[in-house]
Amino acid sequence: MMVPVSAHTGEGVDALLESITLTAEILEFSAVVDAPASGTVLEARLDKGRGKVTTILVQSGTLKKGDIMIAGLEYGKVKQIVDDNGKPVKQAGPSTPVEVLGLSGVPNSGDEVLVVESERKDQRS
């Protein structure tokens, strides 16, 4: 299926979104929601005002404030989750890009993200 879209005029964007939704319904795409989150680091940086900020894409499960998370070699408790509009949220489900604060360091882009039960048990050396 091909949908013509113009970035300059915005023409065809609604048709593209409709096609994506229709395709997802036909193929019955689904994701696990009621499980610990997993995903991928999109980018990470050290922000002067907020500290270590990691942008992740949640791919499965639900990420919640207070979860213990490992991203590459970094780990920590999720102190804050910020959505793509810059607003703090309490949780993020599958297919959601979010900024996360609370990791011990700045992971690399592409690192795997996993929510674990215990920080002590799952720390990586």
N, C-alpha and C positions, 0 to 999 in steps of 0.2 A: 504494500500500500504506500502510495506517495501522496504527500499533502504539500502543495506549494505554500511557502511562507516567506514574508518579506520582513527583515529586521528593520529596515528603514521606515516602512509605513505601518508595520504591525499587522498587515493583511495576512489572514490565514491562521493566526495564532489560536483563535477559538476553535477552528476546524481541527487543528493539530491536537489540542487538548481533548477534544471530543473523540478523535481517533484513538488516542492513547487510552482513554477510559474504556472505550468500546473493546479494544484489543485485550485489555486486562480482564474485562468481564468474560469475553469469549474464551480466553485461555485459562480462566479461573485462577489468576495469580492470587496468592495469599502468603501471609507471613505469620510466624508465631509471635503472639503478643504477650501471652502470660508466661514469660520465661525471663531469666536474666539476659540483659542486653549483650549483643556483640555487634561489632561494626569495624570501621576503618578510619584511621586518622587522615583527614584531608589536608590539614595544615596545622602548624603549631607555632606559637611565638611568645616572647616575653614582652608583656605590655606594662608600661611604666606605672599605670594606675591600678591595674587589676592583677598583675603577676603573670603566672604561666597560664596561657589561654590555648586550649586545644579544640580545633574544629573537627568534629567527627560526623560520620554518616552512620546512624543506627540502621543496621540491616536486618536484625532479628531481635525479638524480645522488646522489653521496655526499660529504658534508662531512667532511674529515679534519683532525686536529690538524696544524698546519704549513702548511695551504693559505693562499694569498694571496687575500684576499677584498675585494670592493668592495660597500659598502652605501650607496646614495645617493651623497653626496659624500665619505663616509668610506672608509678603506681600511686594510689592515693584515694581519699574519700571525696566523692563528688560534692563540692561545696555549693556550686551554683550551675544551673543550666540556663542558657540564653538561646532563644529561638532566632530564626533568620530575620526577624523584625527588630531584634535588639531587646526583646522583652524577656524578663526572667520567667521560667516555667518550672513546674514541679517534676515533670516527666516528659519523656520523648519516646515515641513508638517507632516502628519500622519505617524506613524511607524518609527519615527526618534528619536534616542537617542541623546540628546544634553546636554552640560553643560551650565547653566545659571548663570550670575552674576547680582546682584542688589537687592536680597531679604533682608529684615530687620534682618533675623536671619537664623539659620540652621534648616530646617524642618526635620521631621522624614521620614525614608524610608516607602513607602507605602502611604504617604499622597496624597490626591487628589490635582491636580493642575488645576486652572481655570483662564482664562483671563477675567477681568472685565472692565467695562467702566471707573469707577472712584475709585481711591485709597481711598479717604475720605469716600465715601458712603459705601464702602464694607469692610472697616477695621474691623477686629475682635478683641474683647477685651479679 
